[in-house]
Amino acid sequence: MFRGSHTTTVDEKGRLKIPAEFKATLDEEFGPDFFVTSRDGQRVLVYPFSEWRKIEEKLAALPSMNKSKQKFLDRTMRWGGTARIDPQGRVLIPARLRDSAGMKGEVEVVGYIEHIEVWKSERLDQHLDQEPMTEADEKTLSDLGI
């Protein structure tokens, strides 16, 4: 499981340096292969390949004409690509996604339990400001026992 937030870098070749705290989890639980993508082009989603396969299996069970499935695949495949962690603990972000999300220099890597998300700090701050926790969110979480 991925927890917390860490600052790291994306180098000039578009390689994300995986924070040591997350790399340990990857080494112990998941292995070196990933699917790197986005749903909006504003942030990078890094899925251990075994976790991405679970999503693919759920999608495969849906009818091919399902509109939500198609929208999800349109986005994740446009920005997505497979990757393998290198010996220095770096993962290549696809060029199209790197450009769209402004991935260069210092970035925030946030753990989202089964995957990690990579944000430019200012975009993450804007996202948090624009999407505040509401009473409805708190009620939904409470109803879920969280």
DSSP file (Angstrom, degrees, kcal/mol; ACC not computed):
  #  RESIDUE AA STRUCTURE BP1 BP2  ACC     N-H-->O    O-->H-N    N-H-->O    O-->H-N    TCO  KAPPA ALPHA  PHI   PSI    X-CA   Y-CA   Z-CA
    1    1 A M              0   0    0      0, 0.0     2,-0.5     0, 0.0   113,-0.2   0.000 360.0 360.0 360.0 143.5    0.0    0.0    0.0
    2    2 A F  B     +A  113   0A   0    111,-2.0   111,-2.1   113,-0.1     2,-0.3  -0.882 360.0 172.5-104.2 126.3    1.1    3.5   -0.8
    3    3 A R        +     0   0    0     -2,-0.5   109,-0.1   109,-0.2     2,-0.1  -0.971  35.6  10.7-134.3 146.0    0.7    6.1    1.9
    4    4 A G  S    S-     0   0    0    107,-0.4   107,-3.4    -2,-0.3     2,-0.4  -0.232  74.6 -81.5  89.7-175.1    1.7    9.7    2.3
    5    5 A S  E     -B  110   0B   0    105,-0.2     2,-0.3    -2,-0.1   105,-0.2  -0.994  37.6-177.4-136.4 138.2    3.2   12.4    0.1
    6    6 A H  E     -B  109   0B   0    103,-2.6   103,-3.3    -2,-0.4     2,-0.4  -0.990  23.5-127.7-139.0 144.5    6.8   12.9   -0.9
    7    7 A T  E     +B  108   0B   0     -2,-0.3     2,-0.2   101,-0.2   101,-0.2  -0.763  43.6 143.4 -90.4 136.4    8.7   15.5   -3.0
    8    8 A T  E     -B  107   0B   0     99,-2.4    99,-2.6    -2,-0.4     2,-0.3  -0.767  37.7 -99.0-151.0-164.1   10.9   14.1   -5.8
    9    9 A T  E     -B  106   0B   0     97,-0.2     8,-2.5    -2,-0.2     2,-0.5  -0.909   2.3-146.6-132.3 156.6   12.0   15.0   -9.4
   10   10 A V  E     -BC 105  16B   0     95,-2.3    95,-2.3    -2,-0.3     6,-0.2  -0.995  35.3-139.3-114.0 121.7   11.3   14.3  -13.0
   11   11 A D    >   -     0   0    0      4,-2.2     3,-2.2    -2,-0.5     4,-0.0  -0.104  29.8 -89.7 -78.4 178.4   14.6   14.6  -14.9
   12   12 A E  T 3  S+     0   0    0      1,-0.3    -1,-0.1     2,-0.1    -2,-0.0   0.679 127.1  55.1 -63.5 -18.6   15.2   16.1  -18.3
   13   13 A K  T 3  S-     0   0    0      2,-0.1    -1,-0.3     0, 0.0    80,-0.1   0.388 121.9-104.9 -94.1   2.6   14.5   12.7  -20.0
   14   14 A G    <   +     0   0    0     -3,-2.2    79,-2.8     1,-0.3     2,-0.6   0.710  69.7 147.5  85.4  21.2   11.1   12.4  -18.3
   15   15 A R  E     - D   0  92B   0     77,-0.2    -4,-2.2    75,-0.1     2,-0.5  -0.813  40.2-142.4 -96.7 125.0   12.1    9.8  -15.7
   16   16 A L  E     -CD  10  91B   0     75,-3.5    75,-2.2    -2,-0.6     2,-0.8  -0.718  11.7-136.5 -83.1 125.8   10.3   10.0  -12.4
   17   17 A K  E     - D   0  90B   0     -8,-2.5    73,-0.2    -2,-0.5    -8,-0.2  -0.768  22.0-135.3 -82.4 113.4   12.5    9.2   -9.4
   18   18 A I        -     0   0    0     71,-2.8     5,-0.1    -2,-0.8    -1,-0.0  -0.551  24.3-112.4 -71.3 125.8   10.4    7.0   -7.2
   19   19 A P    >>  -     0   0    0      0, 0.0     4,-2.6     0, 0.0     3,-0.9  -0.279  23.7-117.9 -58.0 144.6   10.6    8.0   -3.5
   20   20 A A  H 3> S+     0   0    0      1,-0.3     4,-2.1     2,-0.2     5,-0.2   0.839 112.9  58.7 -54.5 -37.4   12.4    5.5   -1.3
   21   21 A E  H 3> S+     0   0    0      1,-0.2     4,-0.8     2,-0.2    -1,-0.3   0.874 113.2  38.1 -63.0 -36.9    9.3    4.9    0.8
   22   22 A F  H <> S+     0   0    0     -3,-0.9     4,-2.5     2,-0.2    -2,-0.2   0.822 110.2  60.2 -81.9 -33.5    7.3    3.9   -2.2
   23   23 A K  H  X S+     0   0    0     -4,-2.6     4,-2.9     1,-0.2     5,-0.2   0.887 100.9  55.5 -62.8 -37.7   10.2    2.0   -3.9
   24   24 A A  H  X S+     0   0    0     -4,-2.1     4,-2.3     2,-0.2    -1,-0.2   0.924 109.2  46.9 -60.2 -43.8   10.4   -0.3   -0.9
   25   25 A T  H  X>S+     0   0    0     -4,-0.8     4,-2.8     2,-0.2     5,-0.6   0.917 112.3  50.4 -63.0 -43.6    6.7   -1.2   -1.3
   26   26 A L  I  X>S+     0   0    0     -4,-2.5     5,-3.0     1,-0.2     4,-1.8   0.933 112.1  46.8 -60.5 -46.1    7.1   -1.7   -5.0
   27   27 A D  I  <5S+     0   0    0     -4,-2.9    -1,-0.2     1,-0.2    -2,-0.2   0.903 119.4  39.5 -62.5 -42.4   10.1   -4.0   -4.4
   28   28 A E  I  <5S+     0   0    0     -4,-2.3    -2,-0.2    -5,-0.2    -1,-0.2   0.851 132.2  17.3 -78.0 -36.6    8.3   -6.1   -1.7
   29   29 A E  I  <5S+     0   0    0     -4,-2.8    -3,-0.2    -5,-0.2    -2,-0.2   0.711 128.7  22.0-113.6 -24.5    4.8   -6.3   -3.1
   30   30 A F  I  <<S-     0   0    0     -4,-1.8     3,-0.3    -5,-0.6    20,-0.2   0.781  79.2-135.8-125.2 -36.3    4.6   -5.5   -6.8
   31   31 A G      < -     0   0    0     -5,-3.0    -1,-0.1     1,-0.1    -2,-0.1  -0.494  43.8 -56.3  98.1-174.6    7.7   -5.8   -8.9
   32   32 A P  S    S+     0   0    0      0, 0.0    53,-2.5     0, 0.0     2,-0.3   0.461  96.7  94.1 -90.7  -3.2    9.3   -3.6  -11.6
   33   33 A D  E     +E   84   0B   0     -3,-0.3    16,-2.8    51,-0.2    17,-0.3  -0.732  46.9 170.9-103.9 143.3    6.5   -3.2  -14.2
   34   34 A F  E     -EF  83  48B   0     49,-2.8    49,-2.0    -2,-0.3     2,-0.5  -0.907  33.8-136.8-139.8 160.9    3.9   -0.4  -14.4
   35   35 A F  E     -EF  82  47B   0     12,-2.4    12,-2.7    -2,-0.3     2,-0.5  -0.996  26.7-163.9-117.4 122.6    1.2    1.2  -16.4
   36   36 A V  E     +EF  81  46B   0     45,-2.9    45,-1.7    -2,-0.5     2,-0.2  -0.924  30.5 124.7-110.4 124.7    1.7    5.0  -16.4
   37   37 A T  E     - F   0  45B   0      8,-2.7     8,-3.7    -2,-0.5     2,-0.3  -0.788  41.0-132.8-156.1-167.1   -1.3    7.1  -17.4
   38   38 A S        -     0   0    0     -2,-0.2    41,-0.3     6,-0.2    42,-0.1  -0.969  11.2-150.8-158.0 157.3   -3.8    9.8  -16.6
   39   39 A R  S    S+     0   0    0     -2,-0.3    37,-0.1     4,-0.2     5,-0.1   0.555 102.6  18.2-102.4 -15.2   -7.6   10.4  -16.7
   40   40 A D  S    S-     0   0    0      3,-0.3     4,-0.1    35,-0.1    36,-0.0   0.433  95.4-117.9-136.1  -3.1   -7.3   14.1  -17.3
   41   41 A G  S    S+     0   0    0      2,-0.4     3,-0.1     1,-0.1    -3,-0.0   0.516  95.9  92.3  74.8   3.5   -3.8   15.0  -18.5
   42   42 A Q  S    S+     0   0    0      1,-0.2    78,-0.4    59,-0.1     2,-0.3   0.641  89.9  24.5-102.2 -19.9   -3.2   17.1  -15.4
   43   43 A R  S    S-     0   0    0     76,-0.1     2,-0.5    80,-0.0    -2,-0.4  -0.939  76.7-118.8-141.6 160.6   -1.6   14.4  -13.2
   44   44 A V  E     - G   0 118B   0     74,-2.4    74,-2.6    -2,-0.3     2,-0.5  -0.893  18.5-156.4-106.8 131.3    0.2   11.2  -13.7
   45   45 A L  E     -FG  37 117B   0     -8,-3.7    -8,-2.7    -2,-0.5     2,-0.6  -0.933   6.0-165.6-106.2 124.9   -1.1    7.9  -12.4
   46   46 A V  E     -FG  36 116B   0     70,-3.1    70,-2.2    -2,-0.5   -10,-0.2  -0.932   9.1-176.2-115.5 109.6    1.4    5.1  -11.8
   47   47 A Y  E     -F   35   0B   0    -12,-2.7   -12,-2.4    -2,-0.6    68,-0.1  -0.895  31.1-121.0-105.4 127.8   -0.1    1.7  -11.3
   48   48 A P  E >>  -F   34   0B   0      0, 0.0     4,-2.1     0, 0.0     3,-1.2  -0.477  37.5-116.4 -54.9 139.8    1.9   -1.4  -10.5
   49   49 A F  H 3> S+     0   0    0    -16,-2.8     4,-2.4     1,-0.3     5,-0.2   0.832 113.9  58.1 -58.5 -33.8    1.1   -3.6  -13.5
   50   50 A S  H 3> S+     0   0    0    -17,-0.3     4,-1.0   -20,-0.2    -1,-0.3   0.863 108.8  46.3 -63.6 -34.0   -0.6   -6.2  -11.3
   51   51 A E  H <> S+     0   0    0     -3,-1.2     4,-1.2     2,-0.2    -2,-0.2   0.877 110.6  52.3 -73.5 -38.9   -3.0   -3.5  -10.0
   52   52 A W  H  X S+     0   0    0     -4,-2.1     4,-2.4     1,-0.2     3,-0.2   0.886 103.3  58.8 -64.1 -37.7   -3.6   -2.2  -13.6
   53   53 A R  H  X S+     0   0    0     -4,-2.4     4,-2.4     1,-0.2    -1,-0.2   0.859 100.3  56.9 -59.8 -35.6   -4.5   -5.7  -14.7
   54   54 A K  H  X S+     0   0    0     -4,-1.0     4,-1.7     2,-0.2    -1,-0.2   0.902 108.1  47.0 -61.8 -40.3   -7.3   -5.8  -12.1
   55   55 A I  H  X S+     0   0    0     -4,-1.2     4,-2.5    -3,-0.2    -2,-0.2   0.926 110.9  51.7 -66.3 -44.8   -8.8   -2.7  -13.7
   56   56 A E  H  X S+     0   0    0     -4,-2.4     4,-2.8     1,-0.2    -2,-0.2   0.888 107.0  53.3 -59.8 -39.7   -8.4   -4.2  -17.2
   57   57 A E  H  X S+     0   0    0     -4,-2.4     4,-1.1     2,-0.2    -1,-0.2   0.898 110.0  47.4 -63.7 -40.2  -10.2   -7.4  -16.0
   58   58 A K  H  < S+     0   0    0     -4,-1.7     4,-0.5     1,-0.2     3,-0.3   0.910 113.6  48.1 -66.1 -41.7  -13.2   -5.3  -14.8
   59   59 A L  H >< S+     0   0    0     -4,-2.5     3,-1.4     1,-0.2    -2,-0.2   0.894 106.3  57.0 -65.0 -40.1  -13.3   -3.3  -18.0
   60   60 A A  H 3< S+     0   0    0     -4,-2.8    -1,-0.2     1,-0.3    -2,-0.2   0.798 100.4  59.3 -62.6 -27.7  -13.1   -6.4  -20.1
   61   61 A A  T 3< S+     0   0    0     -4,-1.1    -1,-0.3    -3,-0.3    -2,-0.2   0.656  92.3  85.4 -76.1 -14.9  -16.3   -7.7  -18.4
   62   62 A L  S <  S-     0   0    0     -3,-1.4    -3,-0.0    -4,-0.5     0, 0.0  -0.533  95.2 -92.9 -84.4 152.8  -18.2   -4.7  -19.5
   63   63 A P    >   -     0   0    0      0, 0.0     3,-1.8     0, 0.0     6,-0.1  -0.334  32.5-121.6 -60.8 146.5  -19.9   -4.5  -22.9
   64   64 A S  T 3  S+     0   0    0      1,-0.3    -2,-0.1    -4,-0.1    -3,-0.0   0.749 111.5  56.3 -63.0 -23.5  -17.7   -2.9  -25.6
   65   65 A M  T 3  S+     0   0    0      4,-0.1     2,-0.3     5,-0.0    -1,-0.3   0.395  72.8 127.8 -90.6   3.0  -20.4   -0.3  -26.3
   66   66 A N    <>  -     0   0    0     -3,-1.8     4,-2.2     1,-0.2     5,-0.1  -0.468  53.0-149.5 -62.8 119.8  -20.4    0.9  -22.6
   67   67 A K  H  > S+     0   0    0     -2,-0.3     4,-2.6     1,-0.2     5,-0.2   0.877  93.4  50.4 -63.3 -41.6  -19.9    4.7  -22.9
   68   68 A S  H  > S+     0   0    0      2,-0.2     4,-2.4     1,-0.2    -1,-0.2   0.906 110.6  50.4 -65.7 -40.4  -18.2    5.1  -19.5
   69   69 A K  H  > S+     0   0    0      2,-0.2     4,-2.7     1,-0.2     5,-0.2   0.936 111.6  48.5 -59.2 -46.8  -15.8    2.3  -20.4
   70   70 A Q  H  X S+     0   0    0     -4,-2.2     4,-2.9     1,-0.2    -2,-0.2   0.914 111.4  48.8 -63.1 -43.8  -15.0    3.9  -23.7
   71   71 A K  H  X S+     0   0    0     -4,-2.6     4,-1.8     2,-0.2    -1,-0.2   0.915 112.5  48.7 -61.9 -43.3  -14.4    7.4  -22.1
   72   72 A F  H  X S+     0   0    0     -4,-2.4     4,-2.8     1,-0.2     5,-0.3   0.939 114.7  44.4 -61.7 -47.7  -12.1    5.9  -19.5
   73   73 A L  H  X S+     0   0    0     -4,-2.7     4,-2.3     1,-0.2     5,-0.4   0.877 107.6  59.3 -67.2 -37.6  -10.1    3.9  -22.2
   74   74 A D  H  X S+     0   0    0     -4,-2.9     4,-1.3    -5,-0.2    -1,-0.2   0.931 115.5  35.4 -53.2 -46.2  -10.0    7.0  -24.5
   75   75 A R  H  X S+     0   0    0     -4,-1.8     4,-1.9     2,-0.2   -37,-0.2   0.945 118.6  46.2 -76.9 -50.8   -8.2    8.9  -21.8
   76   76 A T  H  X S+     0   0    0     -4,-2.8     4,-0.7     1,-0.2    -3,-0.2   0.835 116.6  45.5 -68.0 -30.5   -6.1    6.3  -20.1
   77   77 A M  H  < S+     0   0    0     -4,-2.3    -1,-0.2    -5,-0.3    -2,-0.2   0.846 108.2  57.0 -79.5 -33.5   -4.8    4.9  -23.4
   78   78 A R  H  < S+     0   0    0     -4,-1.3    -2,-0.2    -5,-0.4    -1,-0.2   0.928 122.8  25.3 -60.2 -44.7   -4.1    8.3  -25.0
   79   79 A W  H  < S+     0   0    0     -4,-1.9    18,-0.3   -41,-0.3    -1,-0.2   0.485 109.4 100.0 -96.9  -4.0   -1.8    9.3  -22.2
   80   80 A G     <  +     0   0    0     -4,-0.7     2,-0.3    -5,-0.2   -43,-0.2  -0.365  34.8 154.5 -94.8 163.6   -0.8    5.8  -21.1
   81   81 A G  E     -E   36   0B   0    -45,-1.7   -45,-2.9    -2,-0.1     2,-0.2  -0.930  40.8-101.1-171.9 155.4    2.1    3.5  -21.6
   82   82 A T  E     +E   35   0B   0     -2,-0.3     2,-0.3   -47,-0.2   -47,-0.2  -0.504  41.5 179.2 -79.7 154.6    3.9    0.6  -20.0
   83   83 A A  E     -E   34   0B   0    -49,-2.0   -49,-2.8    -2,-0.2     2,-0.4  -0.974  20.4-147.1-151.1 160.8    7.1    1.2  -18.1
   84   84 A R  E     -E   33   0B   0     -2,-0.3     8,-0.3   -51,-0.2   -51,-0.2  -0.998  29.5-112.9-132.9 136.4    9.7   -0.6  -16.0
   85   85 A I        -     0   0    0    -53,-2.5     6,-0.2    -2,-0.4    -2,-0.0  -0.465  34.4-137.0 -68.1 137.0   11.6    0.8  -13.1
   86   86 A D    >   -     0   0    0      4,-2.5     3,-2.4    -2,-0.2     4,-0.2  -0.378  30.4 -92.9 -90.1 173.3   15.3    1.2  -13.9
   87   87 A P  T 3  S+     0   0    0      0, 0.0    -1,-0.1     0, 0.0    -2,-0.1   0.723 125.8  56.7 -60.5 -20.6   18.2    0.3  -11.6
   88   88 A Q  T 3  S-     0   0    0      2,-0.1    -3,-0.0     0, 0.0     0, 0.0   0.356 122.3-104.4 -90.9   6.0   18.3    3.9  -10.2
   89   89 A G  S <  S+     0   0    0     -3,-2.4   -71,-2.8     1,-0.3     2,-0.3   0.816  75.2 137.5  79.6  31.6   14.6    3.7   -9.2
   90   90 A R  E     -D   17   0B   0    -73,-0.2    -4,-2.5    -4,-0.2     2,-0.4  -0.847  37.8-159.7-114.6 148.9   13.2    5.8  -12.1
   91   91 A V  E     -D   16   0B   0    -75,-2.2   -75,-3.5    -2,-0.3     2,-0.4  -0.993  23.0-123.1-126.2 131.8   10.1    5.3  -14.2
   92   92 A L  E     -D   15   0B   0     -2,-0.4   -77,-0.2    -8,-0.3   -78,-0.1  -0.587  17.7-147.2 -77.5 129.4    9.7    6.9  -17.6
   93   93 A I        -     0   0    0    -79,-2.8     5,-0.1    -2,-0.4   -13,-0.1  -0.835  33.1-102.3 -91.9 130.2    6.6    9.1  -18.0
   94   94 A P     >  -     0   0    0      0, 0.0     4,-2.8     0, 0.0     3,-0.2  -0.226  29.4-122.0 -54.1 140.8    5.2    9.0  -21.6
   95   95 A A  H  > S+     0   0    0      1,-0.2     4,-2.5     2,-0.2     5,-0.2   0.875 109.1  52.6 -55.5 -45.5    6.1   12.1  -23.5
   96   96 A R  H  > S+     0   0    0      1,-0.2     4,-2.3     2,-0.2    -1,-0.2   0.919 114.5  42.5 -59.0 -44.3    2.6   13.2  -24.3
   97   97 A L  H  > S+     0   0    0    -18,-0.3     4,-2.8    -3,-0.2     6,-0.3   0.891 110.7  55.9 -69.8 -40.1    1.5   12.9  -20.7
   98   98 A R  H  X>S+     0   0    0     -4,-2.8     5,-2.3     1,-0.2     4,-0.6   0.923 112.2  43.3 -57.0 -45.4    4.7   14.6  -19.5
   99   99 A D  H ><5S+     0   0    0     -4,-2.5     3,-0.6    -5,-0.2    -2,-0.2   0.936 115.1  48.2 -67.0 -47.0    4.0   17.6  -21.7
  100  100 A S  H 3<5S+     0   0    0     -4,-2.3    -2,-0.2     1,-0.2    -1,-0.2   0.893 118.6  39.0 -61.0 -42.6    0.3   17.8  -20.8
  101  101 A A  H 3<5S-     0   0    0     -4,-2.8    -1,-0.2    -5,-0.1    19,-0.2   0.439 107.3-120.9 -91.9  -0.7    0.9   17.5  -17.0
  102  102 A G  T <<5 +     0   0    0     -3,-0.6     2,-1.3    -4,-0.6    -3,-0.2   0.880  43.9 178.7  65.8  37.8    4.0   19.7  -17.0
  103  103 A M      < +     0   0    0     -5,-2.3     2,-0.3    -6,-0.3    -1,-0.2  -0.613  29.0 107.7 -84.3  94.7    6.1   17.0  -15.5
  104  104 A K        +     0   0    0     -2,-1.3   -93,-0.2     2,-0.2     2,-0.1  -0.946  68.9   0.4-158.7 148.6    9.6   18.3  -15.1
  105  105 A G  E    S+B   10   0B   0    -95,-2.3   -95,-2.3    -2,-0.3     2,-0.2  -0.457 114.0  11.6  74.4-144.9   11.7   19.3  -12.2
  106  106 A E  E    S+B    9   0B   0    -97,-0.2    15,-0.3    -2,-0.1     2,-0.3  -0.469  71.5 168.9 -74.9 135.7   10.2   19.0   -8.7
  107  107 A V  E     -B    8   0B   0    -99,-2.6   -99,-2.4    -2,-0.2     2,-0.5  -0.919  33.6-117.0-139.8 163.1    6.9   17.1   -8.2
  108  108 A E  E     -BH   7 119B   0     11,-3.1    11,-2.6    -2,-0.3     2,-0.6  -0.906  20.9-159.4-103.5 131.1    4.7   15.7   -5.5
  109  109 A V  E     -BH   6 118B   0   -103,-3.3  -103,-2.6    -2,-0.5     2,-0.4  -0.959  13.0-169.0-113.2 119.2    4.2   11.9   -5.4
  110  110 A V  E     -BH   5 117B   0      7,-3.0     7,-2.5    -2,-0.6     2,-0.4  -0.909  18.4-129.1-116.4 132.4    1.1   11.0   -3.4
  111  111 A G  E     - H   0 116B   0   -107,-3.4  -107,-0.4    -2,-0.4     5,-0.2  -0.661  20.7-178.8 -81.3 129.3    0.2    7.5   -2.3
  112  112 A Y        -     0   0    0      3,-2.8     2,-2.2    -2,-0.4     3,-0.4  -0.357  51.2-104.0-122.2  49.3   -3.4    6.4   -3.1
  113  113 A I  B    S+A    2   0A   0   -111,-2.1  -111,-2.0     1,-0.3     3,-0.0  -0.415 112.6  25.8  68.4 -72.7   -3.3    2.9   -1.6
  114  114 A E  S    S+     0   0    0     -2,-2.2     2,-0.3  -113,-0.2    -1,-0.3   0.506 132.0  17.7-102.1  -4.5   -3.0    0.8   -4.7
  115  115 A H  S    S-     0   0    0     -3,-0.4    -3,-2.8  -113,-0.2     2,-0.3  -0.937  71.8-120.5-150.4 172.8   -1.3    3.4   -7.0
  116  116 A I  E     -GH  46 111B   0    -70,-2.2   -70,-3.1    -2,-0.3     2,-0.4  -0.906  16.3-149.7-119.0 152.1    0.6    6.6   -6.8
  117  117 A E  E     -GH  45 110B   0     -7,-2.5    -7,-3.0    -2,-0.3     2,-0.5  -0.942   5.5-151.5-120.0 144.2   -0.2   10.0   -8.4
  118  118 A V  E     +GH  44 109B   0    -74,-2.6   -74,-2.4    -2,-0.4     2,-0.3  -0.963  21.2 172.2-119.2 127.6    2.3   12.6   -9.5
  119  119 A W  E     - H   0 108B   0    -11,-2.6   -11,-3.1    -2,-0.5     2,-0.4  -0.940  39.7-115.4-130.9 148.8    1.4   16.3   -9.4
  120  120 A K     >  -     0   0    0    -78,-0.4     4,-2.2    -2,-0.3     3,-0.5  -0.733  42.8-120.1 -72.0 137.8    3.1   19.6  -10.0
  121  121 A S  H  > S+     0   0    0     -2,-0.4     4,-2.5   -15,-0.3     5,-0.2   0.875 110.3  50.4 -53.7 -44.7    2.8   21.2   -6.5
  122  122 A E  H  > S+     0   0    0      1,-0.2     4,-2.2     2,-0.2    -1,-0.3   0.864 110.2  50.4 -66.9 -34.3    0.8   24.2   -7.7
  123  123 A R  H  > S+     0   0    0     -3,-0.5     4,-2.6     2,-0.2    -1,-0.2   0.895 110.3  49.9 -68.2 -39.3   -1.7   22.0   -9.6
  124  124 A L  H  X S+     0   0    0     -4,-2.2     4,-2.5     2,-0.2    -2,-0.2   0.925 110.6  49.8 -64.2 -43.4   -2.2   19.8   -6.5
  125  125 A D  H  X S+     0   0    0     -4,-2.5     4,-2.1    -5,-0.2    -2,-0.2   0.917 112.2  47.9 -60.6 -43.4   -2.8   22.9   -4.4
  126  126 A Q  H  X S+     0   0    0     -4,-2.2     4,-2.8     2,-0.2     5,-0.2   0.915 110.7  51.8 -62.8 -43.3   -5.3   24.2   -6.9
  127  127 A H  H  X S+     0   0    0     -4,-2.6     4,-1.8     1,-0.2    -2,-0.2   0.924 110.4  47.6 -59.5 -45.9   -7.1   20.8   -7.1
  128  128 A L  H  < S+     0   0    0     -4,-2.5    -1,-0.2     1,-0.2    -2,-0.2   0.877 114.0  47.7 -65.2 -37.0   -7.4   20.7   -3.3
  129  129 A D  H  < S+     0   0    0     -4,-2.1    -2,-0.2    -5,-0.2    -1,-0.2   0.891 115.2  44.7 -68.5 -39.7   -8.8   24.3   -3.2
  130  130 A Q  H  < S+     0   0    0     -4,-2.8    -2,-0.2     1,-0.2    -1,-0.2   0.710 118.6  43.0 -79.2 -20.8  -11.2   23.6   -6.0
  131  131 A E  S  < S+     0   0    0     -4,-1.8    -1,-0.2    -5,-0.2    -2,-0.1  -0.523  80.0 175.0-123.4  63.5  -12.4   20.3   -4.6
  132  132 A P        -     0   0    0      0, 0.0     2,-0.3     0, 0.0    -3,-0.1  -0.263  42.0 -95.2 -69.0 157.0  -12.8   20.8   -0.9
  133  133 A M        -     0   0    0     -5,-0.1     2,-0.2     4,-0.1    -2,-0.0  -0.562  48.9-161.1 -67.8 131.6  -14.3   18.2    1.4
  134  134 A T     >  -     0   0    0     -2,-0.3     4,-2.4    -3,-0.1     5,-0.2  -0.619  33.7-105.2-109.8 170.8  -18.0   18.8    1.8
  135  135 A E  H  > S+     0   0    0      1,-0.2     4,-2.5    -2,-0.2     5,-0.2   0.873 123.4  55.5 -61.5 -36.1  -20.5   17.7    4.4
  136  136 A A  H  > S+     0   0    0      2,-0.2     4,-2.5     1,-0.2    -1,-0.2   0.897 107.3  49.1 -63.8 -40.0  -21.8   15.3    1.7
  137  137 A D  H  > S+     0   0    0      2,-0.2     4,-2.6     1,-0.2     5,-0.2   0.933 111.3  49.2 -62.9 -45.4  -18.4   13.8    1.3
  138  138 A E  H  X S+     0   0    0     -4,-2.4     4,-2.4     1,-0.2    -2,-0.2   0.887 111.3  49.5 -62.9 -38.7  -18.0   13.4    5.1
  139  139 A K  H  X S+     0   0    0     -4,-2.5     4,-3.0     2,-0.2     5,-0.2   0.929 110.0  50.7 -65.9 -44.7  -21.5   11.7    5.3
  140  140 A T  H  X S+     0   0    0     -4,-2.5     4,-1.4     1,-0.2    -2,-0.2   0.929 112.7  46.4 -58.3 -45.6  -20.6    9.3    2.4
  141  141 A L  H  <>S+     0   0    0     -4,-2.6     5,-3.0     1,-0.2     4,-0.3   0.906 112.2  50.7 -64.0 -40.8  -17.3    8.4    4.2
  142  142 A S  H ><5S+     0   0    0     -4,-2.4     3,-1.6     4,-0.3    -2,-0.2   0.915 107.4  53.1 -61.5 -43.0  -19.2    8.0    7.5
  143  143 A D  H 3<5S+     0   0    0     -4,-3.0    -1,-0.2     1,-0.3    -2,-0.2   0.802 107.6  52.5 -62.7 -27.9  -21.8    5.8    5.8
  144  144 A L  T 3<5S-     0   0    0     -4,-1.4    -1,-0.3    -5,-0.2    -2,-0.2   0.471 122.5-109.1 -85.0  -2.5  -18.8    3.6    4.6
  145  145 A G  T < 5       0   0    0     -3,-1.6    -3,-0.2    -4,-0.3    -2,-0.1   0.715 360.0 360.0  83.4  21.6  -17.5    3.4    8.1
  146  146 A I      <       0   0    0     -5,-3.0    -4,-0.3    -6,-0.1    -5,-0.1   0.394 360.0 360.0-106.4 360.0  -14.5    5.7    7.5
